[in-house]
Amino acid sequence: MATSYCRVGSIAAVVSLLMIYFIAVPPVAQDPGYHSFADARTLHGMRNFWNVISNVPFFLVALYGVKAIRARSAFVELWERMACCILLAGTAAVGAGSTYYHLDPDDARLVWDRLPMTVVFMSLVTSTIGERVSMKAGRLLLFPMILLGLCTVLYWRSSGDLRPYCVVQFGSMLAMPLILAKFSSRYSAAGWVWGTVALYVLAKLVELLDREIASCIPTGGHPLKHLIAAGAVFLYVTSVAIRRPLQAPVMAPRPLPFRGAPLCHGASQ
C-alpha cells in the first residue's frame, strides 16, 4: 500500500511541477507562422491537399475501433467501454476538425482541430488511470478531465494564452509513460500502449520538422504527423480489441434459492 501511494505521489509531483512551470512563465501566444505549412499546394482544386487528405486515417481508425467496443472481454466495468466510445468519437472528430482547419488554416478554425484532440487525450489518460491505478479514480475523473481539456482550448481562444492547453496536451502525454512504467495493467496486451506513446512522440517530432522533411519529400512532415497520430490510436484500439482481464472480476455471492431456517440433523427422522 505504501509503495502504491509513493507511485501515485511521484506522478502527481511531476504533473504539479509541469503546471507550476507553465504558471510561472509569461502567457504563450499562438505563433502566426503555425498556419504556414511546408506544403501548401492546391491539387484537384483543394488547398493544402496532402494536409487535408492525410486526415482520412482518423476516420478509418475510428471505424476499426468498433471492434474493440464490441469485444465482451475487453472491459471490466461499463464506464471503460464508455471511455473507449468517447475516444473513438473524438478520433473521428479529430479527422473532421483537422480537415476543416487545413482547408483554410487560421486561429478560428484551429479551435475545431484542438477541441477533439483534448477529448482523445483525456479519455486515453483516464482509461489508463482506471486500468492501472484505480478503477474508481478513472471513473470519477473521466468527464471532469474531458471538460477540463475542452475548457483549455476555449480559454486559449478567448484570452490568446496557450499555457493551459500546453499543460493538458504535454502533461497528459508525460503522465502516460509514468503510469505505464510504475503500475501494472489489469489486462493483457499492455505493451501495445507503449507503442501508442512512442508514435505520439514521433508525430510531434515530424510536425516540428515539417520544413526540414520537405527538403526530402514534397509533402513535408505535417501529413506524416496525421498518419503517425492515427497509427498511435490504431495501436491503442487494437490492444483493447485483443486484451483480456488478467484476473476475473470478483462476483458477489449468489443468494440461496430458498428462504427459511436450515434443516437440523435428525429433523426428518
C-alpha positions in Angstrom: 0.0 0.0 0.0 2.8 2.4 0.9 4.5 1.6 -2.4 1.3 2.4 -4.3 1.0 5.8 -2.6 4.6 6.6 -3.4 4.0 5.8 -7.1 0.9 8.0 -7.2 2.7 10.7 -5.4 5.6 10.7 -7.8 3.3 11.1 -10.8 1.3 13.9 -9.0 4.6 15.7 -8.2 5.8 15.6 -11.8 2.4 16.9 -13.1 2.4 19.6 -10.4 5.9 20.7 -11.4 4.8 20.9 -15.0 1.7 23.0 -14.1 3.9 25.3 -11.9 6.3 25.8 -14.8 3.6 26.9 -17.1 2.0 29.2 -14.5 5.4 30.8 -13.8 6.2 31.6 -17.5 4.6 34.5 -19.3 1.4 33.9 -21.4 2.2 31.9 -24.5 0.5 33.3 -27.7 -0.2 31.2 -30.8 2.6 31.7 -33.4 1.1 33.1 -36.6 3.6 31.0 -38.5 2.0 27.9 -37.2 -0.5 28.1 -40.0 2.2 28.2 -42.7 2.9 24.6 -43.7 5.8 23.4 -45.9 3.4 22.0 -48.4 0.5 24.4 -49.3 0.0 23.1 -52.8 -3.5 23.1 -54.3 -4.3 19.8 -56.0 -7.6 18.7 -57.6 -9.0 22.1 -56.6 -8.2 21.5 -52.9 -5.9 23.8 -50.9 -3.3 22.1 -48.7 -4.3 18.9 -50.4 -1.9 16.5 -48.6 -2.5 18.1 -45.2 -6.3 17.6 -45.8 -6.4 14.2 -47.3 -4.0 12.7 -44.7 -6.8 13.0 -42.1 -8.7 10.1 -43.7 -6.9 7.5 -41.5 -8.6 9.1 -38.4 -12.0 8.1 -39.7 -10.7 4.6 -40.7 -9.3 4.0 -37.2 -12.5 5.2 -35.6 -14.5 2.7 -37.7 -11.9 -0.1 -36.9 -12.3 0.7 -33.2 -15.9 -0.5 -33.3 -14.4 -4.0 -33.0 -12.9 -3.0 -29.7 -16.2 -1.7 -28.3 -17.9 -5.0 -29.2 -15.3 -7.2 -27.5 -17.0 -8.6 -24.4 -13.9 -9.4 -22.5 -12.2 -6.0 -23.2 -13.7 -4.2 -20.3 -14.2 -5.0 -16.6 -16.5 -2.0 -15.9 -19.1 -0.3 -18.0 -17.5 3.1 -17.8 -14.4 1.8 -19.6 -16.5 0.9 -22.6 -18.0 4.4 -22.5 -14.5 5.9 -22.3 -13.5 3.9 -25.4 -16.6 5.1 -27.3 -15.7 8.7 -26.4 -12.1 8.2 -27.6 -13.3 6.8 -30.9 -15.8 9.6 -31.4 -13.1 12.0 -30.5 -10.8 10.4 -33.1 -13.4 10.8 -35.8 -14.0 14.4 -34.7 -10.2 15.0 -35.0 -10.4 13.9 -38.6 -13.3 16.2 -39.3 -11.9 19.2 -37.3 -8.4 18.8 -38.8 -9.9 18.6 -42.3 -11.9 21.8 -41.7 -8.8 23.6 -40.3 -6.4 22.7 -43.1 -8.7 23.7 -45.8 -8.2 27.3 -44.7 -5.8 27.5 -41.7 -6.3 30.2 -39.1 -6.9 30.5 -35.4 -10.7 30.4 -35.6 -10.6 27.1 -37.4 -7.8 25.7 -35.3 -10.2 25.6 -32.4 -12.2 22.8 -34.1 -8.9 20.9 -34.6 -7.9 21.1 -31.0 -11.2 20.6 -29.2 -11.5 16.9 -30.2 -7.8 16.3 -29.6 -8.3 17.1 -25.9 -11.2 14.7 -25.8 -8.8 11.9 -27.1 -6.0 12.9 -24.7 -8.2 13.0 -21.6 -10.2 9.8 -22.4 -7.0 7.9 -23.0 -5.4 9.2 -19.8 -8.4 8.4 -17.6 -8.8 5.0 -19.2 -5.1 4.3 -18.4 -5.6 5.5 -14.8 -8.5 3.1 -14.5 -6.6 0.2 -16.0 -3.5 0.6 -13.9 -4.1 2.9 -10.8 -7.7 2.8 -9.7 -10.9 1.9 -11.4 -12.8 4.3 -9.1 -10.4 7.2 -9.9 -10.7 6.6 -13.6 -14.4 6.6 -13.5 -14.7 9.7 -11.4 -12.1 11.6 -13.5 -13.4 10.8 -17.0 -15.9 13.6 -17.6 -14.2 16.3 -15.4 -10.9 15.8 -17.3 -12.6 15.9 -20.7 -14.3 19.1 -19.6 -11.0 20.5 -18.4 -9.4 19.7 -21.7 -12.2 21.4 -23.7 -12.0 24.5 -21.4 -8.3 25.0 -22.0 -9.0 25.3 -25.8 -11.8 27.8 -25.2 -9.6 29.7 -22.8 -6.9 30.0 -25.4 -9.4 31.2 -28.0 -10.8 33.8 -25.6 -7.6 35.0 -24.0 -4.9 34.1 -26.6 -2.9 32.2 -23.9 -1.9 28.7 -24.7 -0.4 27.7 -21.4 -3.4 25.7 -20.0 -3.7 23.8 -23.3 0.0 23.0 -23.3 -0.4 21.6 -19.7 -3.2 19.4 -20.9 -1.5 18.2 -24.1 2.1 17.7 -22.9 1.2 16.9 -19.3 -1.1 14.1 -20.3 1.5 12.6 -22.6 4.1 12.9 -19.8 1.8 11.3 -17.3 1.2 8.3 -19.7 4.7 6.8 -19.7 5.0 7.4 -15.9 1.8 5.5 -15.3 2.8 2.7 -17.7 6.2 2.4 -16.0 5.0 2.4 -12.4 1.7 0.5 -12.4 0.9 -2.9 -13.9 -2.1 -3.3 -16.1 -5.3 -5.2 -15.3 -5.3 -6.5 -18.9 -3.2 -8.5 -21.3 -1.7 -6.9 -24.4 -0.5 -4.0 -22.3 2.7 -3.5 -24.3 0.8 -2.1 -27.2 0.1 1.1 -25.3 3.9 1.9 -25.2 3.7 1.9 -29.0 0.9 4.5 -28.8 3.1 6.7 -26.7 6.1 6.2 -29.0 4.1 7.0 -32.1 2.7 10.2 -30.5 6.2 11.4 -29.7 7.2 10.6 -33.3 4.2 12.5 -34.6 5.2 15.6 -32.7 8.7 15.3 -34.0 7.8 15.2 -37.6 5.4 18.1 -37.1 8.3 20.2 -35.7 10.5 19.1 -38.7 7.9 19.9 -41.3 10.1 22.1 -43.4 13.2 20.0 -42.9 11.4 16.9 -44.1 10.1 19.0 -47.1 13.7 19.1 -48.4 13.5 15.3 -48.8 9.8 14.7 -49.8 7.4 17.3 -51.3 4.7 16.8 -48.7 6.8 17.9 -45.7 6.3 16.4 -42.3 2.8 17.6 -41.4 0.8 14.9 -43.4 3.1 12.3 -41.8 2.1 13.6 -38.4 -1.5 12.8 -39.2 -0.7 9.3 -40.4 1.5 8.6 -37.4 -1.0 10.0 -34.9 -3.8 7.9 -36.4 -1.4 4.9 -36.1 -1.0 5.7 -32.4 -4.7 5.4 -31.9 -4.8 2.3 -34.0 -2.3 0.6 -31.7 -4.4 1.5 -28.7 -7.7 0.3 -30.0 -6.0 -2.9 -31.2 -4.8 -3.5 -27.7 -8.3 -3.0 -26.4 -9.8 -5.4 -29.0 -7.4 -8.3 -28.2 -6.9 -7.8 -24.4 -8.3 -10.0 -21.7 -8.6 -9.3 -17.9 -5.6 -10.8 -16.1 -7.9 -11.6 -13.1 -11.5 -12.5 -13.3 -13.8 -9.8 -11.8 -14.9 -10.6 -8.3 -18.6 -11.6 -8.3 -20.9 -11.1 -5.3 -22.0 -14.4 -3.7 -25.3 -15.6 -5.1 -28.2 -15.9 -2.5 -29.6 -19.3 -1.7 -32.5 -20.3 -3.8 -34.7 -20.8 -0.8 -35.5 -19.0 2.4 -36.2 -20.2 5.9 -34.3 -21.9 8.7 -31.8 -24.6 7.7 -32.8 -28.2 8.4 -31.4 -29.7 11.6 -29.8 -33.1 11.7 -32.4 -35.6 12.5 -35.4 -33.5 11.7 -36.5 -36.0 9.1 -36.0 -39.0 11.3 
